[in-house]
Amino acid sequence: MQNTKLLLTSLTFVGLLALAGCSFPGVYKIDIQQGNVVTQDMIDQLRPGMTRRQVRFIMGNPLIQDTFNTNRWDYLYSLQPGGGQRQQERMSVFFNEGDQLVNLSGDFMPGVSRDQEILGNSGDTSVSPTEQPSQQQPEETPAKPGSVEESIQREIDTIEATPVPTPAPLETSP
């Protein structure tokens, strides 16, 4: 009788510990990712007039192709960190009747990265179909004589390139 009572008490205690372990705060929960990963770099590569094949090469296959509107592709991405709030991003790409890219809508816009928005920099890199951005390089000012910058530049200018030896291929004949 004493052994049965002890056994029943210990089994109950082990069962309660097992149930408590399921909701223990230190348990690792995985991140859940679904959909197409779309980055700002991908959006910046898109240009008006691109064909469907070119857009598919850059962005990948769309998650949703509307059967009623074949000129629209939707890219969706959701991430739910373990135990956290679900975050979702979407991007829609529109084509004209000639299968050329005409419009984008969604959480990403050409030329405006989230890093730029956070830092407050302007997104001057947007491209319209009629206007191409000018490639202007800032003028370099020569280093002051006797400065560290001038000595580093002098060292760089005197470096000689040495060819890298390439090993001979291994014989594969038996």
N, C-alpha and C positions, 0 to 999 in steps of 0.2 A: 504494500500500500504506500509506504514511504517512498519507495523507488519509483512507483508510477506517478506520484505527485511531483517528485523531483524531475522526472522525465518530461511530464506535461508542462511544467513551469519552464524548463530549459528550452523546449521546442517553441513555446509561445514567445519567449525572449528572443530566440534566433529568428523567428518569423517577423517579429516587430523590427528587429535590426535590418533584416533584408528589405522590408517595405520602406524603412526610413532611408536606406541607401539609394533608393530610386530617385528621391527628390533632394538629395544632398546637394548643397550649393556648390561644391567643388567638382561636380561631375562635368566633364567636357562635352560640349554640344557642338556639332559640326556646322560649318558655314554651308548654306544651300545657295548655289548659283544656278540660274536657269536662263536660257535664251542666248541671244547673240551679244558678245562683248563688242561694244562700239566705243571707240576712243576719239578724242578731238583730232588726232593726227589723221585718222581715217576720213573724217568729215572735211578736213582741210585739203585733202587730195581730190575731192569731188569738184568737178567743173561743169557748168551748164553746157549741154550739147553732148555729154558722154553717152555712149550706148549702154544698153542693159548689161552686156557682157563686161564692159569696163567697170561698171558700178559693182557687179557681182564679184569681179576680181578684187576690188578694194574692200568691199564691205562683207563679202561672203553671201551665202544663201539667206534670203529673208526668212524670218520666222513665220510671217503671215503674208500670203499672196491672196488678195481679195478676189474671189471668183466673179463678183459682180462688177468690180472695177479693176481690170487687169493692168491699168497704168499706175497702180499704187502698190508699193512694197513697204511693209512695216517690220522694223527691227525692235524687239523688246528685250530688255535685260533686267533681271531682278536678282538681288542679293539679300539674303537674310543671314546676318552674322549669328552665330550660335546664341540663342536666347535673346537676340536684339530685335529692333524694329526692321521690317522689310523695306528696302529701298528699291525703287523701280525707275528705269530710264527708258524712254521710247524715242524712236526716230522714224519718220515716214519719208519716203522718197517717191516723187511723182515724175512720170514720163509723159511725153506727148504722143500723138498718134504715130509719129515717125520713130518711136522707141528711143528718144533722146531725153536726157535728164533736163527737167525744167524747174523743179522746185524741191525744197526740203522743209520739213517742219518737225518740231520736237524739242527735246531737251538740249540738243547741241546746235550751234549755229556756226557757219564758216568763219574762221578767223578769230573767234573769241573763245579762248580756253578758260577753263575754270581757274587755273592758276593766275591768269591775267585779271580775271574778275576779282579775285581775292586780293591781289596786290594793288589793284586799282589802275593797272596799265590799260591804255586804250587798245582796242582790237582793230588796228588799222590795216589788217591783212586781208580784209574781205575782197572778193573779186567779183566784178560784174561782167556779163558777157561781152560788153563793148570796150571795157577798159582793163588794161593789164597793169599790174603794179610796176613801178619803176625800180630798177635794181641800183640803188645808189649806195656806194661804199663810203663810210666816213673817212675824211682825210686823216692820214696819219701824221702826227707831228714827230719830228726827229728827236731822239733822246738827247738830253743835255750832256755836253762833254764832261767826263769824269764821274757820271752817275752810275749807279748799280745797273740800271736798265741798259746803259750804253755798253758796259763791260759784258753783260749777258749777251747782248746782240752781237758784239764782236766775237765772243766765243762760238755762238751759233753759226756765224758766217764762216768761221775757219774750220768747221767740222767737215771731214771728208767721208763720203759714203763708202762703205766697204761691202762688197758683194757677199751674199750669204751662200755658203757652199751647199749644193744640193747633192744628196747621196745618190749613188748609182742604184738603179732598180735591182731588186733581187731576182735571181734566176728562178723561173717557175718550171723549167723543163725537168722531167723525171730522170 
